Amino acid sequence: NNEQVLFMEKRGFVIRSEKSIGLKWIERPDTEKPFRVTIRPDYCAYAWDEYGMSWFVDSAFPENPIAKKLDKDFSEWLSVFENTDIDNNGRSIINFSWEEFHTTGLALAKRLKLFGKDDIVIFYEKPYEDTFIVEDIQVVKIDE
């Protein structure tokens, strides 16, 4: 399937007046492409855009079933992180494997890259809580 997936073609801006607040959508200029997303689990989000705001696949592609599935899979992966008790030294209090967690996260990031194609640049970054990861995986650029 050679269908091109349009990625973040519109961008919303909050418009405030004395009487109301609204959202104005504008076309994303070509000079702002490719869009940069960093996959980094944190409590409340699994990804962050180039402005440091939380980012979700299904919000970027609201009508796309592949995006909905990817968002569901990312959310399940994030819930593993959110529901794991970690001590102050990054050690899990229950049975938890950072290696397995990152293997899944990297696979999800690669799926997102395949989905977004050239319109998106994906980075994978370890969470602050992981103090045991190998140095060469601190931040990884995801290529197809």
N, C-alpha and C positions, 0 to 999 in steps of 0.2 A: 504494500500500500504506500504510494508516494504522496498521499495527501499532506499538505503543509498545515501544521498546527499553528494558528496565530497565538502568540504569547503576549499577554498583558498589553493588548493593542490600545486599551483606553486607561486613563489614569483619572482618579477622582480627586477633586479639591473641595475642601469645605469653604462655603461662601457664607459670610455672616453679614447681616444688615441689622439695623436697629430693631426690626420687627421679627426677623426669622433667621434660621440657619438652614442652609440647603447644601446639596452636593452637586457640583458641576463636573461633568465628564468631558475630557478632551482627548483627542487622539494622541497617543504616545509618539513623539517625533523619532524619526529613524536615528537621530544622533544619540538617543538614549538606549539604543539596542547594541549589543545584547544585554539583557537584564541579568543582574547578578543576584544569586540566592545562595546563602550559606546554610547548610543543614547542620544545626547544632542543637541538641536537645536541651531544653531548659523547662522550668516549671511553668507551663502555660502554652508553649509553642515548640514546634520541631524545626522551624526554619525562619530565616531573617532576610529581609531584602537589603539592597545596597544603602538604604537610609537608616538601617537598624531597627526597622519596624517588624513585628511578627508577620509571618507570611504563611498562607495556606493554599495548597494546590487547588482545592475546589473553589476558592474565591477567585483565583486567577482564571479558571475555566469553568464557570458556573453551570454550563449546560452539557459538559462533556462527561460521559460515563467512565472513561478511563481516568479522568482527574478525580472523580468521586471515589473510585477504587483505590487510587494512589493515596488520597487523603486519608481514607479509612485505614490503610496499611501503615502510613506514617503515624497516625493517631494511636494505633495499637502499639507500635514500637515505642512511642513517647510514653504511653501509660506504664510500660515496663519500668522505664526510668523513674517516672513520678511515684510509682508505688514501691520502689526499692528503698529500704532504709540504709543510708550510707553514713558511716562515722566521719569524724573530722579529718581523717587521713585518707578518705576516698575508698575505704574498705567497706564492702557490703556487710550488713549485719546478718542477712539471710543468704541463701545460695544464689549468687548472681555472678555472671561471667561477663566482664567487660569485653573480652574477645568476641563472644557470641553476639553481644549487643552491637558492637561495631561492625561485625560481619553483616548483620541484618541492615544496619543503617547505611553502610556503603552500597549494599545491593539496592536499597530503595533509592538512594541518590543516583545510581546508574540508571534505574528505571525512569526517574524524572528527567535525566539528561536525554535519554532516548526519546522521551515524549516531547520535550521542548526543543530538541534539535539545536540548530545554530542560534536560535533566538534567546538562549539562556546559557549562562555560565554558572556552573554549580561548584561549590566548595563544600567539603565535609570537614567539620571541626569537632574535636573532642570536647565534651563538657568540662567545665571547671572541676567538677567533682572527681573526674577520672585522673588520678595521679600516677597510675601504673602503666599507661600506654607507652608503646615504643615511640621514640622521638620522631621517626620519619612519618608518623601519622598524625602529628599535631594538627596540621591543616593540609588537606589533599584536594587538588583540583580534579574534578571528575571529567574524564573524557569518555567518549563512547567506546 
